[in-house]
Amino acid sequence: MTILDTIIKRKREEIAISKAEISIENLKNSEFFGRKSFSLKESLKNKSGIIAEFKRQSPSKGIINDRVQPLEVASAYENFGASGISILTDRDFFGGSFDDILNVRKYINIPILRKDFMVDEYQFYEAKSIGADAVLLIAACLSPDQVQEFTELAHDLDMEVLLEIHTEEELKHFNTRIDLVGINNRNLKDFKVDLQHSVLLKDQLPKEVLSVAESGIYHIDDFKYLKEKGFDGFLMGEYFMKNENPADKFAEFISNVAM
């Protein structure tokens, strides 16, 4: 069983518990359910292109930074020009929670991506209820039909979709309703990073599709290389979060890439 298989197995157990505790109707009564979402797609076009991530830990790296608070980090990301904020809500493997989005939503005015392993329609109502503007769909744990179904549901709930792929086979998961395609530089099955593989995969996408480079961007040179190869956006978390002060690291990074 791969790490991804283990995560998905646990995720389904969590969803079953959540469904028993809180109905979809109750989720619809949340304060954020009726709000108009910000567009991550438009924000990527008009700002830095960086989706800056708040992430405490990961299965491959262990604890990255569990000392800083979501609002402190997200506010700095926004102030220094992030196009969007990615926030992990998986508890067991990434140390996240719904509160990490709830504690940020009222105070920032750029899109929030709920980053989690979305395998059930219930999770989309959860995402809307906590104030997410976009959701991540991971091709490695979904069928093309599920991606189509979940994309339609997300749009019905006024949220955008970032489809994450890593293999040529997963190109089959793309459909014209997808808002953004993220290409994960890291293989979720063994966590190895290969930037060149991502570039080759990007070249097989339709030219008009906005592409996001995800994970494994550890240096400014990585960012510049991927930008030169035509990526429109960059989802970056560990590079900033592993610093004692992620806000300072993000500000430094933005100033360097703008030169």
Legacy VTK file of the C-alpha trace (Angstrom):
# vtk DataFile Version 3.0
C-alpha trace
ASCII
DATASET POLYDATA
POINTS 259 float
0.000 0.000 0.000
1.394 3.423 -1.010
1.353 6.525 1.185
-1.460 7.868 -0.991
-3.510 4.684 -0.495
-3.073 4.999 3.264
-4.156 8.640 3.232
-7.266 7.934 1.144
-8.285 5.020 3.350
-8.100 7.263 6.407
-9.864 10.096 4.579
-12.896 7.937 3.838
-13.096 7.005 7.514
-13.017 10.706 8.475
-15.746 11.555 5.965
-18.045 8.842 7.320
-17.675 10.296 10.815
-18.275 13.855 9.597
-21.418 12.854 7.691
-22.829 11.268 10.825
-22.133 14.411 12.867
-23.028 17.264 10.486
-25.528 17.088 7.629
-25.120 18.886 4.310
-28.128 21.014 5.251
-26.317 22.176 8.367
-23.220 22.971 6.301
-25.410 25.129 4.063
-26.363 27.194 7.088
-22.787 28.286 7.776
-21.900 31.990 7.617
-19.649 31.555 4.582
-21.840 29.299 2.462
-23.569 32.141 0.629
-20.518 34.355 0.053
-19.318 35.165 -3.445
-16.025 33.409 -4.086
-12.847 35.081 -5.292
-11.452 33.755 -8.588
-8.089 32.032 -8.232
-7.819 31.883 -11.992
-8.099 35.661 -12.366
-5.852 36.329 -9.398
-3.091 34.216 -10.937
-3.254 36.324 -14.080
-3.118 39.656 -12.273
-0.658 39.158 -9.402
2.578 37.288 -8.684
1.263 33.919 -9.809
2.299 32.352 -6.507
-0.197 30.315 -4.500
1.566 30.458 -1.134
0.851 27.587 1.194
0.350 27.205 4.914
1.506 23.707 5.827
2.636 22.420 9.220
3.897 18.992 8.223
3.888 16.327 5.514
4.342 12.535 5.345
7.666 12.916 3.540
9.166 15.745 5.619
7.585 15.328 9.042
7.166 18.568 11.027
7.966 21.580 8.829
6.779 24.419 11.058
4.249 24.022 13.845
5.013 27.286 15.643
3.417 29.964 13.446
-0.289 30.791 13.155
-2.320 30.647 9.911
-3.558 34.242 10.018
-0.092 35.638 10.692
1.341 33.784 7.694
-1.611 34.229 5.319
-1.826 37.971 5.973
1.861 38.382 5.149
1.473 36.294 2.001
-1.336 38.589 0.873
0.504 41.782 1.795
3.576 40.781 -0.191
1.661 39.863 -3.337
0.535 36.235 -3.282
-2.143 35.425 -5.850
-3.786 32.972 -3.499
-3.406 31.035 -0.274
-3.334 27.247 -0.120
-4.297 25.809 3.254
-4.042 22.118 4.151
-7.089 20.777 5.978
-5.953 17.159 6.352
-5.367 16.524 10.056
-3.616 13.174 10.412
-0.947 13.494 7.736
-0.487 17.254 7.312
-1.478 18.664 10.708
-4.222 20.843 9.239
-7.808 21.607 10.204
-10.902 23.476 9.056
-10.101 26.107 11.672
-6.982 27.040 9.708
-9.239 28.358 6.940
-11.981 29.649 9.239
-9.469 31.717 11.212
-8.179 33.357 8.036
-11.206 33.812 5.788
-12.600 37.029 7.273
-9.280 38.825 7.185
-7.852 38.274 3.708
-9.193 39.291 0.315
-7.506 36.847 -2.025
-8.620 33.316 -2.936
-8.164 30.408 -0.560
-7.562 26.934 -1.962
-8.704 24.095 0.262
-5.928 21.567 -0.223
-7.052 18.106 0.775
-7.827 14.701 -0.696
-11.284 15.226 -2.186
-12.978 11.864 -2.747
-16.604 12.500 -1.730
-19.164 15.152 -2.673
-19.684 15.901 1.036
-16.232 17.496 1.159
-17.233 20.136 -1.381
-20.042 21.347 0.862
-17.523 21.387 3.711
-15.132 23.467 1.609
-17.827 25.995 0.747
-19.008 26.175 4.357
-15.553 27.150 5.671
-14.970 29.830 3.038
-12.799 28.129 0.414
-12.784 29.671 -3.067
-11.222 26.710 -4.850
-10.581 23.022 -4.279
-7.851 20.625 -5.322
-8.742 17.495 -7.271
-5.947 14.917 -7.355
-6.106 12.739 -10.448
-4.128 9.977 -8.743
-7.050 9.210 -6.441
-9.991 9.903 -8.784
-11.370 8.574 -12.065
-11.924 10.910 -15.051
-15.679 10.583 -14.458
-15.272 11.605 -10.827
-13.213 14.630 -11.853
-15.993 15.650 -14.243
-18.678 15.164 -11.586
-16.742 16.977 -8.857
-15.861 19.854 -11.172
-19.528 20.421 -11.934
-20.381 20.275 -8.229
-17.627 22.745 -7.335
-18.873 25.167 -9.986
-22.442 24.792 -8.755
-21.133 25.866 -5.348
-19.253 28.844 -6.862
-15.794 27.348 -6.377
-13.023 26.810 -8.917
-11.073 23.611 -9.479
-7.347 23.003 -9.595
-6.776 19.562 -11.126
-3.475 18.002 -10.070
-1.749 15.538 -12.378
1.644 13.880 -12.383
1.635 11.270 -15.163
0.852 11.225 -18.866
-1.964 8.767 -18.158
-3.597 11.365 -15.889
-3.974 13.781 -18.810
-7.164 11.794 -19.471
-8.637 13.378 -16.345
-8.618 16.814 -17.948
-11.881 18.243 -19.251
-12.666 21.672 -20.638
-14.523 22.716 -17.483
-11.361 22.516 -15.363
-10.208 25.980 -14.293
-6.523 25.269 -13.666
-4.205 22.305 -14.104
-1.511 21.757 -11.521
1.424 19.545 -12.403
2.949 18.031 -9.322
6.730 17.929 -9.555
6.610 15.354 -6.741
5.368 11.823 -7.310
2.760 11.178 -4.573
3.589 7.463 -4.555
7.299 7.750 -3.755
7.697 11.547 -3.191
10.553 11.940 -5.699
10.830 15.349 -7.444
11.472 15.825 -11.180
10.997 19.318 -12.670
11.844 18.224 -16.207
9.104 15.597 -16.122
6.602 18.335 -15.284
7.735 20.511 -18.186
7.275 17.639 -20.632
3.806 16.976 -19.244
2.813 20.639 -19.444
3.665 20.700 -23.145
0.907 18.136 -23.735
-1.825 20.365 -22.288
-3.899 22.697 -24.465
-2.042 26.010 -24.821
-4.936 28.046 -23.422
-5.045 26.131 -20.115
-3.509 27.904 -17.123
-0.855 25.630 -15.631
0.433 25.600 -12.061
3.749 24.058 -11.009
3.291 22.308 -7.672
5.730 21.148 -5.019
9.466 20.664 -5.069
10.317 24.307 -5.851
13.231 24.725 -3.467
15.258 27.498 -5.084
14.710 30.752 -6.967
16.380 29.080 -9.961
13.661 26.380 -9.899
10.990 29.080 -10.017
12.698 30.956 -12.862
13.224 27.744 -14.840
9.556 26.769 -14.593
8.420 30.304 -15.418
10.617 30.320 -18.524
9.002 27.027 -19.535
5.592 28.681 -19.526
4.000 27.869 -16.190
1.388 30.467 -15.185
1.287 29.745 -11.471
3.374 28.229 -8.708
2.092 26.458 -5.619
4.806 26.811 -2.983
4.708 25.947 0.694
7.685 24.149 2.148
10.165 26.700 0.767
8.554 29.380 2.942
7.213 27.319 5.832
10.509 25.660 6.741
11.814 29.112 7.679
11.285 30.259 11.265
9.449 33.261 9.837
7.633 32.265 6.600
6.506 35.864 6.030
10.091 37.117 5.851
11.077 34.279 3.525
8.164 35.015 1.216
8.944 38.744 1.126
12.604 37.983 0.325
11.583 35.570 -2.427
9.195 38.042 -4.045
11.818 40.790 -4.052
14.381 38.485 -5.673
12.159 37.136 -8.442
10.952 40.653 -9.265
14.490 41.803 -9.975
LINES 1 260
259 0 1 2 3 4 5 6 7 8 9 10 11 12 13 14 15 16 17 18 19 20 21 22 23 24 25 26 27 28 29 30 31 32 33 34 35 36 37 38 39 40 41 42 43 44 45 46 47 48 49 50 51 52 53 54 55 56 57 58 59 60 61 62 63 64 65 66 67 68 69 70 71 72 73 74 75 76 77 78 79 80 81 82 83 84 85 86 87 88 89 90 91 92 93 94 95 96 97 98 99 100 101 102 103 104 105 106 107 108 109 110 111 112 113 114 115 116 117 118 119 120 121 122 123 124 125 126 127 128 129 130 131 132 133 134 135 136 137 138 139 140 141 142 143 144 145 146 147 148 149 150 151 152 153 154 155 156 157 158 159 160 161 162 163 164 165 166 167 168 169 170 171 172 173 174 175 176 177 178 179 180 181 182 183 184 185 186 187 188 189 190 191 192 193 194 195 196 197 198 199 200 201 202 203 204 205 206 207 208 209 210 211 212 213 214 215 216 217 218 219 220 221 222 223 224 225 226 227 228 229 230 231 232 233 234 235 236 237 238 239 240 241 242 243 244 245 246 247 248 249 250 251 252 253 254 255 256 257 258
